[in-house]
């Protein structure tokens, strides 16, 4: 859901493994994984950038 509209639907595995909508991709990219040094999308780990929807 984004702005009260369904942007993507399907089986959980399908949505998680192959997100199609940019908002779904952004939501999945924002998931925190504890115990990794993975860099967030759009920036290096710890550089303070929050990804494509930070200003919204």
C-alpha positions in Angstrom: 0.0 0.0 0.0 1.2 3.5 -0.9 -1.1 6.5 -0.6 -4.1 4.1 0.0 -3.4 2.3 -3.2 -2.3 -1.3 -3.7 1.0 -1.1 -5.7 1.9 -4.8 -5.8 0.3 -8.0 -4.8 1.1 -11.7 -5.1 2.5 -14.6 -3.1 4.9 -13.5 -0.4 7.8 -15.4 -2.0 7.1 -13.7 -5.3 7.0 -10.2 -3.8 10.1 -10.7 -1.7 12.2 -12.4 -4.3 11.2 -10.2 -7.3 9.6 -6.9 -6.3 8.3 -5.1 -9.4 7.1 -1.7 -8.1 9.7 0.9 -7.1 7.9 1.5 -3.7 8.0 -2.2 -2.9 11.7 -2.3 -3.8 12.3 0.7 -1.5 10.5 -0.9 1.4 12.4 -4.1 1.0 15.7 -2.2 0.7 14.9 -0.5 4.1 14.7 -3.8 6.0 17.4 -3.8 8.7 19.6 -6.9 8.9 21.3 -7.1 12.3 24.9 -8.4 12.3 25.9 -7.4 8.7 28.0 -4.6 7.2 25.8 -4.4 4.1 25.6 -0.9 2.6 22.1 0.6 2.2 20.9 1.4 -1.3 22.1 4.7 -2.5 25.0 5.0 -0.1 27.8 3.3 1.8 27.2 1.9 5.2 27.2 4.7 7.8 27.3 7.6 5.4 24.0 9.0 6.7 22.1 8.6 3.4 18.7 7.0 3.8 17.9 5.9 0.2 15.5 7.2 -2.5 12.5 8.1 -0.3 14.4 10.0 2.5 13.0 13.4 1.7 9.3 12.2 1.7 
